[in-house]
Amino acid sequence: MPKDSNAFDLIYQVVREIPSGRVTSYGAIASYLGMQGGARMVGWAMNASHTITDMPAHLVVNRNGLLTGKNFFGGNRMQELLEAEGIRIENDQIIQFKDHFWDPSIELL
């Protein structure tokens, strides 16, 4: 990652590339950007992104498909957004997570 780049901006660039109906993880984004141990930084960026109108933060979940960021959406909004894209959720977890997972390291070559 270039020294003069804002890490949040780089994270947001990746998140905007996630196709509709797919999800990725904090760690997958961090890995793609070369941010060792940067999953928390990605989480912070997602938490800070709720005022950005074109930011699909709901498409970023933890490595097990859990909706760990749902509190920042208020109520069940994160789940509602995911379900609107055809992703089934039970008990705050994406059903068939691997089928919906988008890996930026593979998709953004």
Residue frames as a rotation matrix with the C-alpha (Angstrom) as fourth column:
MET 1
0.583 0.812 0.000 0.00
0.812 -0.583 0.000 0.00
0.000 0.000 -1.000 0.00
PRO 2
-0.059 -0.632 0.773 1.49
0.527 -0.677 -0.513 3.37
0.848 0.377 0.373 -0.97
LYS 3
-0.605 -0.290 -0.741 2.58
0.796 -0.217 -0.565 5.47
0.003 -0.932 0.362 1.99
ASP 4
-0.977 0.173 -0.127 0.68
-0.166 -0.984 -0.062 8.55
-0.135 -0.039 0.990 0.82
SER 5
-0.474 0.855 -0.210 -2.62
-0.060 0.207 0.977 6.73
0.879 0.475 -0.046 0.30
ASN 6
-0.360 0.493 0.792 -5.40
-0.933 -0.201 -0.298 6.96
0.012 -0.846 0.533 2.82
ALA 7
-0.990 -0.088 0.112 -6.11
-0.099 0.991 -0.093 3.39
-0.103 -0.103 -0.989 3.98
PHE 8
-0.283 0.956 0.079 -9.85
0.094 0.110 -0.989 4.02
-0.954 -0.273 -0.121 4.30
ASP 9
0.194 0.333 -0.923 -10.02
-0.826 -0.453 -0.336 5.27
-0.530 0.827 0.187 0.70
LEU 10
-0.663 -0.491 -0.565 -8.27
-0.716 0.636 0.287 2.12
0.219 0.595 -0.773 -0.53
ILE 11
-0.866 0.418 0.274 -10.66
0.181 0.773 -0.608 -0.03
-0.467 -0.477 -0.745 1.48
TYR 12
0.006 0.931 -0.364 -13.64
-0.217 -0.354 -0.910 1.87
-0.976 0.084 0.200 0.09
GLN 13
-0.193 -0.150 -0.970 -12.38
-0.972 -0.109 0.211 1.34
-0.137 0.983 -0.125 -3.47
VAL 14
-0.960 -0.185 -0.210 -12.38
-0.211 0.971 0.109 -2.42
0.184 0.149 -0.972 -2.92
VAL 15
-0.627 0.774 0.093 -15.78
0.244 0.308 -0.919 -2.46
-0.740 -0.553 -0.382 -1.21
ARG 16
0.024 0.650 -0.760 -17.33
-0.646 -0.570 -0.508 -0.60
-0.763 0.503 0.406 -4.15
GLU 17
-0.491 -0.304 -0.817 -16.18
-0.851 0.370 0.373 -3.44
0.189 0.878 -0.440 -6.43
ILE 18
-0.839 0.222 0.498 -18.11
-0.057 0.873 -0.485 -6.17
-0.542 -0.435 -0.719 -4.57
PRO 19
-0.818 0.562 -0.127 -20.76
-0.122 0.046 0.991 -7.46
0.563 0.826 0.031 -6.97
SER 20
-0.159 0.872 0.462 -24.39
-0.977 -0.205 0.052 -7.37
0.140 -0.443 0.885 -5.95
GLY 21
0.790 0.573 -0.218 -25.45
-0.520 0.815 0.256 -10.59
0.325 -0.089 0.942 -4.25
ARG 22
0.287 -0.780 -0.556 -21.90
0.480 0.620 -0.621 -11.34
0.829 -0.088 0.552 -3.09
VAL 23
0.974 -0.058 0.220 -20.11
-0.218 -0.509 0.832 -10.65
0.064 -0.859 -0.509 0.19
THR 24
0.162 -0.955 -0.248 -16.54
0.153 0.273 -0.950 -10.52
0.975 0.116 0.190 1.39
SER 25
0.652 0.011 -0.758 -14.75
0.745 0.180 0.643 -10.41
0.144 -0.984 0.109 4.72
TYR 26
0.928 -0.365 -0.069 -12.77
-0.308 -0.861 0.405 -7.80
-0.208 -0.355 -0.912 6.56
GLY 27
0.243 -0.893 0.379 -9.73
-0.096 0.367 0.925 -10.06
-0.965 -0.261 0.004 6.39
ALA 28
0.250 -0.111 0.962 -10.04
0.881 0.439 -0.178 -10.71
-0.403 0.892 0.207 2.64
ILE 29
0.909 0.085 0.408 -10.00
0.266 -0.873 -0.409 -6.98
0.321 0.480 -0.816 1.96
ALA 30
0.730 -0.677 0.091 -7.04
-0.503 -0.442 0.743 -6.44
-0.463 -0.588 -0.663 4.30
SER 31
0.171 -0.667 0.725 -5.14
0.336 0.731 0.594 -9.30
-0.926 0.142 0.349 2.68
TYR 32
0.541 0.111 0.834 -5.81
0.841 -0.053 -0.538 -7.98
-0.016 0.992 -0.122 -0.81
LEU 33
0.903 -0.146 0.404 -4.47
-0.075 -0.979 -0.187 -4.56
0.423 0.138 -0.895 0.22
GLY 34
0.059 -0.952 -0.299 -1.39
0.357 0.300 -0.885 -6.09
0.932 -0.054 0.358 1.87
MET 35
-0.004 0.041 0.999 -2.48
-0.773 -0.634 0.022 -4.97
0.634 -0.773 0.034 5.33
GLN 36
-0.455 -0.218 -0.864 -1.24
0.244 0.902 -0.356 -7.81
0.857 -0.372 -0.357 7.56
GLY 37
-0.602 0.286 -0.745 -3.58
0.796 0.143 -0.588 -8.02
-0.062 -0.948 -0.313 10.52
GLY 38
-0.994 0.111 -0.018 -5.62
-0.113 -0.981 0.157 -5.20
0.000 0.158 0.987 9.02
ALA 39
-0.460 0.883 -0.093 -9.08
0.670 0.414 0.616 -6.77
0.582 0.221 -0.782 9.41
ARG 40
-0.033 0.440 -0.898 -9.81
0.899 -0.380 -0.219 -4.40
-0.437 -0.814 -0.383 12.29
MET 41
-0.750 -0.272 -0.603 -8.80
0.018 -0.920 0.392 -1.42
-0.661 0.283 0.695 10.17
VAL 42
-0.865 0.499 0.053 -11.29
0.117 0.098 0.988 -2.59
0.488 0.861 -0.143 7.53
GLY 43
-0.139 0.827 -0.545 -13.93
0.955 0.258 0.148 -2.86
0.263 -0.500 -0.825 10.26
TRP 44
-0.292 -0.027 -0.956 -13.18
0.539 -0.830 -0.141 0.67
-0.790 -0.556 0.257 11.41
ALA 45
-0.969 -0.080 -0.233 -13.46
-0.144 -0.582 0.800 1.90
-0.200 0.809 0.552 7.83
MET 46
-0.578 0.815 -0.039 -16.83
0.484 0.381 0.788 0.17
0.657 0.437 -0.614 7.43
ASN 47
-0.040 0.548 -0.835 -18.07
0.980 -0.142 -0.139 1.68
-0.195 -0.824 -0.532 10.71
ALA 48
-0.448 -0.231 -0.864 -17.00
0.219 -0.965 0.144 5.12
-0.867 -0.125 0.483 9.50
SER 49
-0.986 -0.078 0.147 -18.63
0.154 -0.105 0.982 4.70
-0.061 0.991 0.116 6.08
HIS 50
-0.381 0.924 0.026 -22.29
0.869 0.367 -0.332 4.96
-0.316 -0.104 -0.943 7.03
THR 51
0.197 0.430 -0.881 -22.52
0.070 -0.902 -0.425 8.57
-0.978 0.022 -0.208 5.87
ILE 52
-0.738 -0.468 -0.485 -21.20
-0.481 -0.138 0.866 7.67
-0.472 0.873 -0.123 2.40
THR 53
0.151 0.985 -0.079 -24.28
-0.777 0.068 -0.626 7.07
-0.611 0.156 0.776 0.24
ASP 54
0.591 0.085 -0.802 -22.71
-0.720 0.504 -0.477 4.72
0.364 0.860 0.359 -2.33
MET 55
-0.525 -0.836 0.163 -20.86
-0.805 0.424 -0.416 2.51
0.278 -0.349 -0.895 0.17
PRO 56
0.418 0.719 -0.556 -22.21
-0.488 0.694 0.530 -1.07
0.766 0.050 0.640 0.29
ALA 57
-0.442 -0.666 0.601 -20.81
-0.841 0.074 -0.536 -1.72
0.313 -0.742 -0.593 3.78
HIS 58
0.376 0.682 0.628 -23.47
-0.826 0.553 -0.106 -4.38
-0.419 -0.479 0.771 4.33
LEU 59
0.852 -0.063 -0.519 -21.51
-0.321 0.721 -0.614 -6.65
0.413 0.690 0.595 1.97
VAL 60
-0.244 -0.969 -0.052 -18.57
-0.397 0.148 -0.906 -6.92
0.885 -0.200 -0.420 4.39
VAL 61
0.830 0.532 0.171 -18.89
-0.424 0.400 0.813 -9.53
0.364 -0.746 0.557 7.15
ASN 62
0.202 -0.804 0.559 -16.55
-0.833 0.159 0.530 -11.55
-0.515 -0.573 -0.638 9.32
ARG 63
-0.591 -0.633 -0.500 -14.64
-0.806 0.486 0.337 -14.59
0.030 0.602 -0.798 8.04
ASN 64
-0.905 0.322 0.279 -17.43
0.230 0.920 -0.316 -16.94
-0.359 -0.222 -0.907 9.11
GLY 65
-0.621 0.690 0.372 -20.23
0.390 -0.140 0.910 -14.99
0.680 0.710 -0.182 7.46
LEU 66
-0.088 0.567 -0.819 -21.47
0.982 -0.087 -0.166 -13.40
-0.165 -0.819 -0.549 10.69
LEU 67
0.328 0.315 0.890 -23.05
0.513 -0.851 0.112 -9.94
0.793 0.420 -0.441 10.53
THR 68
-0.088 -0.472 -0.877 -20.67
0.996 -0.043 -0.076 -8.51
-0.002 -0.880 0.474 13.11
GLY 69
-0.947 -0.315 0.063 -21.16
0.319 -0.946 0.057 -4.93
0.042 0.074 0.996 11.88
LYS 70
-0.283 0.935 0.215 -24.94
0.721 0.060 0.690 -4.99
0.632 0.350 -0.691 12.12
ASN 71
0.103 0.324 -0.941 -25.09
0.926 -0.376 -0.028 -2.72
-0.363 -0.868 -0.339 15.18
PHE 72
-0.693 -0.457 -0.558 -23.79
0.245 -0.876 0.415 0.17
-0.678 0.150 0.719 13.10
PHE 73
-0.858 0.450 0.246 -26.75
0.226 -0.099 0.969 -0.16
0.461 0.887 -0.017 10.72
GLY 74
-0.684 0.640 0.350 -29.41
-0.698 -0.434 -0.569 0.00
-0.212 -0.634 0.744 13.41
GLY 75
0.324 0.890 0.319 -32.02
-0.760 0.446 -0.472 -2.68
-0.563 -0.089 0.822 13.93
ASN 76
0.226 -0.171 0.959 -32.00
0.321 0.943 0.093 -5.36
-0.920 0.287 0.268 11.25
ARG 77
0.681 0.111 -0.724 -31.02
-0.503 -0.648 -0.572 -3.02
-0.532 0.754 -0.385 8.40
MET 78
-0.389 -0.888 -0.244 -27.86
-0.839 0.231 0.493 -4.96
-0.382 0.397 -0.835 7.46
GLN 79
-0.649 0.218 0.728 -29.82
0.197 0.974 -0.116 -8.19
-0.734 0.068 -0.675 7.21
GLU 80
0.446 0.891 -0.086 -32.58
0.200 -0.193 -0.961 -6.48
-0.872 0.411 -0.265 5.22
LEU 81
0.363 -0.395 -0.844 -30.06
-0.821 -0.564 -0.089 -5.12
-0.441 0.725 -0.529 2.72
LEU 82
-0.734 -0.668 0.123 -28.43
-0.559 0.698 0.447 -8.53
-0.384 0.260 -0.886 2.28
GLU 83
-0.378 0.673 0.635 -31.77
0.390 0.738 -0.550 -10.28
-0.840 0.039 -0.542 1.89
ALA 84
0.572 0.566 -0.594 -32.78
-0.248 -0.571 -0.782 -7.73
-0.782 0.595 -0.186 -0.74
GLU 85
-0.017 -0.675 -0.737 -29.77
-0.993 -0.072 0.089 -9.00
-0.113 0.734 -0.670 -2.73
GLY 86
0.549 0.384 -0.742 -30.92
-0.566 0.824 0.007 -12.61
0.614 0.417 0.670 -2.41
ILE 87
-0.556 -0.785 -0.274 -28.69
-0.220 0.457 -0.862 -13.62
0.802 -0.419 -0.426 0.51
ARG 88
0.545 0.777 -0.315 -30.39
0.053 0.343 0.938 -15.67
0.837 -0.527 0.146 3.22
ILE 89
-0.535 -0.643 0.549 -29.58
-0.491 -0.292 -0.821 -14.97
0.688 -0.708 -0.160 6.86
GLU 90
0.598 0.651 -0.468 -30.35
0.152 0.481 0.863 -17.03
0.787 -0.587 0.188 9.96
ASN 91
0.822 -0.221 -0.525 -29.27
0.543 0.026 0.839 -16.01
-0.172 -0.975 0.141 13.45
ASP 92
0.743 -0.484 -0.462 -27.09
-0.422 -0.875 0.238 -13.20
-0.520 0.018 -0.854 12.06
GLN 93
-0.338 -0.879 0.337 -25.16
-0.182 0.412 0.893 -15.60
-0.923 0.240 -0.300 9.81
ILE 94
-0.046 0.238 -0.970 -25.16
-0.986 -0.169 0.005 -15.90
-0.163 0.956 0.243 6.03
ILE 95
0.509 0.292 0.810 -26.53
-0.160 0.957 -0.244 -19.25
-0.846 -0.005 0.534 4.84
GLN 96
0.648 -0.367 0.668 -24.20
0.735 0.531 -0.422 -20.94
-0.200 0.764 0.613 2.34
PHE 97
0.660 -0.431 -0.615 -21.58
-0.132 -0.873 0.470 -18.25
-0.739 -0.229 -0.633 2.97
LYS 98
-0.346 -0.897 0.276 -18.99
0.145 0.240 0.960 -19.88
-0.927 0.372 0.047 0.70
ASP 99
-0.086 0.403 0.911 -21.39
0.971 0.239 -0.014 -19.69
-0.223 0.883 -0.412 -2.24
HIS 100
0.860 0.480 0.174 -21.73
0.502 -0.856 -0.122 -15.92
0.091 0.192 -0.977 -1.79
PHE 101
0.461 -0.742 -0.488 -18.11
0.322 -0.372 0.870 -15.17
-0.827 -0.558 0.068 -0.90
TRP 102
0.915 -0.245 0.321 -16.21
0.206 -0.400 -0.893 -12.79
0.347 0.883 -0.316 -3.19
ASP 103
0.439 -0.850 -0.291 -12.42
0.679 0.102 0.727 -12.81
-0.588 -0.517 0.622 -2.89
PRO 104
0.891 -0.083 -0.447 -10.85
-0.280 -0.875 -0.396 -9.56
-0.358 0.478 -0.802 -4.11
SER 105
-0.082 -0.992 0.097 -7.47
-0.519 0.126 0.845 -11.32
-0.851 0.019 -0.525 -4.47
ILE 106
-0.483 -0.011 0.875 -8.98
0.555 0.770 0.316 -13.50
-0.677 0.638 -0.366 -7.19
GLU 107
0.393 0.834 0.388 -11.58
0.855 -0.176 -0.488 -11.16
-0.338 0.523 -0.782 -8.67
LEU 108
0.961 -0.047 -0.272 -9.51
-0.097 -0.980 -0.172 -7.95
-0.259 0.191 -0.947 -8.83
LEU 109
0.329 -0.884 0.332 -6.40
0.759 0.457 0.463 -9.12
-0.561 0.100 0.822 -10.62
